[in-house]
Amino acid sequence: MSFAGPAPERINGRLAMIGFVSAMAVEITKGQDLFTQIGNGGYQWFLWTSILFSMASLVPFIKGVGPGAKSNRFWNADAEVWNGRAAMIGLVALAATEFLKGGTLV
């Protein structure tokens, strides 16, 4: 496994998907922007979630199971990669928009 292997992008994509959905959920329910969430202890949740999901994501690779081993017509490895990429862009766009706007997106 290396930086060019399948694990780094999948793990980062999974973390971005969790981060984007979590950030939007807290923003909608509590009215806090992303930077307020991080300042109010969100970095601790991010740290532990990152460790947990990174370790869980490595288990199949350690067992020798490829990313497309359990793919079907609806759930497939390519969709996960593209959704992860979209979440990465969405998270950066959310942070940039809230920074420039000076408040929450919604």
C-alpha positions in Angstrom: 0.0 0.0 0.0 1.3 3.4 -1.0 0.0 6.9 -1.6 -0.8 5.8 -5.1 -2.7 2.7 -4.0 -6.5 2.3 -3.6 -6.6 2.9 0.2 -5.6 6.6 0.6 -8.3 8.0 -1.8 -11.0 5.6 -0.5 -10.2 6.4 3.2 -10.0 10.2 2.5 -13.3 10.0 0.5 -15.1 8.1 3.3 -13.9 10.6 5.8 -15.0 13.5 3.6 -18.4 12.0 3.1 -18.8 11.6 6.9 -17.4 15.1 7.5 -19.6 16.8 5.0 -22.8 15.1 6.1 -22.0 15.7 9.8 -21.1 19.3 9.2 -24.3 20.0 7.4 -26.4 18.1 10.0 -25.0 20.2 12.8 -25.3 23.4 10.8 -29.0 22.7 10.1 -29.9 21.5 13.6 -27.8 23.9 15.7 -27.1 26.8 13.3 -23.3 26.6 13.8 -20.9 27.1 10.9 -18.0 24.8 10.2 -15.4 26.9 12.0 -17.6 27.2 15.1 -18.1 23.4 15.1 -14.4 22.8 15.0 -13.9 25.4 17.8 -16.5 23.7 20.0 -14.7 20.4 20.2 -15.4 19.2 16.7 -11.7 18.4 16.1 -11.9 15.7 18.8 -14.8 14.0 17.0 -12.9 14.4 13.7 -9.8 12.8 15.2 -11.5 9.8 16.7 -13.7 9.3 13.7 -10.7 9.5 11.4 -8.8 6.9 13.4 -11.8 4.5 13.6 -12.8 4.7 10.0 -9.2 4.5 8.7 -8.5 1.4 10.7 -11.9 -0.1 9.6 -11.1 0.7 6.0 -7.7 -1.0 6.1 -9.1 -4.3 7.3 -10.3 -5.5 3.9 -7.0 -4.4 2.3 -5.0 -6.3 4.9 -7.2 -9.4 4.3 -6.4 -9.1 0.5 -10.0 -8.1 -0.5 -10.0 -5.7 -3.4 -12.2 -2.6 -3.5 -14.6 -4.1 -6.1 -15.0 -7.5 -4.5 -18.6 -6.9 -3.3 -19.7 -4.5 -6.0 -23.1 -4.9 -7.7 -25.1 -2.8 -10.1 -26.0 -0.2 -7.6 -23.2 -0.3 -5.1 -19.8 -0.3 -6.8 -16.2 0.8 -6.1 -16.3 3.6 -8.8 -19.4 5.2 -7.2 -17.7 5.3 -3.8 -14.7 7.0 -5.3 -16.7 9.6 -7.1 -19.0 10.3 -4.1 -15.8 10.7 -2.0 -14.4 13.2 -4.5 -17.6 15.1 -4.5 -17.7 15.2 -0.7 -14.1 16.4 -0.6 -14.9 19.3 -3.0 -18.2 19.9 -1.0 -16.4 20.2 2.3 -13.8 22.6 0.9 -16.5 24.6 -0.8 -18.6 24.7 2.4 -15.6 26.0 4.4 -14.7 28.6 1.8 -18.2 29.8 1.4 -18.8 30.2 5.1 -15.4 31.9 5.5 -16.2 34.4 2.8 -19.8 34.9 3.9 -18.9 35.2 7.6 -21.6 32.8 8.7 -23.6 29.7 8.1 -24.5 28.5 4.6 -28.1 27.8 5.5 
